[in-house]
Amino acid sequence: MCAFCTMMAGGTHWTEAGTDAGRAAEPESGRARYLGRLHRVALINRILNHYGCAASDWANNQYVVKSHAGRSAMVAHLPQIWAAAEEIAGRPLDPLDPALLDTLRRAAPAGE
């Protein structure tokens, strides 16, 4: 989706359209949006940790991506997290990397 379409669609980025943030009747700074973002960040961090990075929510409208060595970048939307993490980690993040998948399987709670 282009930036103009995103502006016309409203404040929620299209990657969050299917989440509670996209459907919430609460204002953008509402509690449900914040909790949803925290949940997404926790899921993202399960992957980023494998690559020596982590993400956090900042002010309920930005994300901070950091390496465990201290490099950081601020991004606005979910897709930008991956690009920033690749830049910070200095290597591509492969969601189908067998070592990553093995790490995720071992760390998954029972029943997942």
C-alpha positions as CSV (number, residue, x, y, z in Angstrom):
1,M,0.0,0.0,0.0
2,C,1.4,3.4,-0.9
3,A,1.9,6.2,1.7
4,F,-1.0,8.2,0.3
5,C,-3.5,5.3,0.6
6,T,-2.3,4.8,4.2
7,M,-3.0,8.4,5.0
8,M,-6.5,8.1,3.4
9,A,-7.3,4.9,5.3
10,G,-6.6,6.5,8.7
11,G,-4.0,6.4,11.4
12,T,-3.7,2.6,11.6
13,H,-1.0,1.0,9.4
14,W,-2.4,-1.6,7.0
15,T,-0.3,-4.3,8.7
16,E,-2.4,-3.8,11.8
17,A,-5.7,-3.7,10.0
18,G,-6.6,-7.3,11.0
19,T,-5.7,-6.8,14.7
20,D,-7.6,-5.3,17.6
21,A,-5.7,-2.0,16.8
22,G,-7.4,-1.9,13.4
23,R,-10.9,-2.7,14.7
24,A,-10.8,-0.9,18.0
25,A,-13.4,1.8,18.7
26,E,-11.0,3.3,21.2
27,P,-8.8,6.2,20.3
28,E,-5.4,5.5,18.9
29,S,-3.9,5.8,22.4
30,G,-6.4,3.4,23.9
31,R,-5.5,0.6,26.3
32,A,-6.6,-2.2,23.8
33,R,-4.3,-0.8,21.2
34,Y,-1.4,-0.6,23.6
35,L,-1.9,-4.2,24.9
36,G,-2.2,-5.4,21.3
37,R,1.1,-3.7,20.4
38,L,2.8,-5.2,23.4
39,H,1.6,-8.6,22.4
40,R,2.9,-8.2,18.8
41,V,6.3,-6.9,20.2
42,A,6.5,-10.0,22.4
43,L,5.9,-12.3,19.4
44,I,8.4,-10.3,17.2
45,N,11.0,-10.5,20.0
46,R,10.8,-14.3,19.9
47,I,12.2,-14.1,16.4
48,L,14.5,-11.1,16.8
49,N,16.3,-12.6,19.8
50,H,17.7,-15.3,17.5
51,Y,19.4,-12.6,15.5
52,G,20.7,-10.6,18.5
53,C,18.1,-7.9,18.4
54,A,14.9,-6.8,20.3
55,A,12.0,-4.4,19.6
56,S,10.0,-2.3,22.0
57,D,7.0,-0.1,21.8
58,W,7.6,3.6,22.2
59,A,4.8,6.1,22.9
60,N,2.2,3.7,21.4
61,N,3.0,4.8,17.9
62,Q,6.7,3.9,17.2
63,Y,8.9,0.9,17.6
64,V,12.5,0.9,18.8
65,V,14.7,-1.9,17.4
66,K,18.0,-2.5,19.3
67,S,20.8,-5.0,19.0
68,H,22.1,-6.6,22.1
69,A,25.3,-4.7,21.5
70,G,23.6,-1.3,21.7
71,R,22.8,-0.2,18.1
72,S,19.3,1.1,17.7
73,A,16.8,2.5,15.2
74,M,13.3,3.9,15.6
75,V,10.7,2.9,13.1
76,A,7.0,3.6,12.6
77,H,5.5,0.3,11.4
78,L,5.8,-3.4,11.6
79,P,7.4,-4.0,8.2
80,Q,10.1,-1.5,9.1
81,I,11.1,-3.5,12.1
82,W,12.5,-6.3,9.9
83,A,14.5,-3.9,7.7
84,A,15.9,-2.1,10.8
85,A,16.8,-5.4,12.4
86,E,18.6,-6.6,9.3
87,E,20.6,-3.4,9.2
88,I,21.4,-3.6,12.9
89,A,22.3,-7.3,12.8
90,G,24.3,-6.9,9.7
91,R,22.7,-10.0,8.0
92,P,19.4,-11.0,6.5
93,L,16.6,-12.3,8.8
94,D,15.3,-15.5,7.3
95,P,11.9,-16.5,8.8
96,L,12.5,-20.1,7.4
97,D,16.0,-20.4,8.8
98,P,16.1,-24.0,10.2
99,A,18.1,-22.9,13.3
100,L,15.4,-20.2,14.0
101,L,12.6,-22.6,13.6
102,D,14.3,-25.1,15.9
103,T,14.8,-22.3,18.5
104,L,11.1,-21.3,18.2
105,R,9.9,-24.9,18.6
106,R,12.0,-25.5,21.7
107,A,10.9,-22.2,23.3
108,A,7.2,-22.7,22.5
109,P,4.9,-23.3,25.5
110,A,3.2,-26.6,25.6
111,G,0.1,-26.8,23.3
112,E,1.3,-24.3,20.7
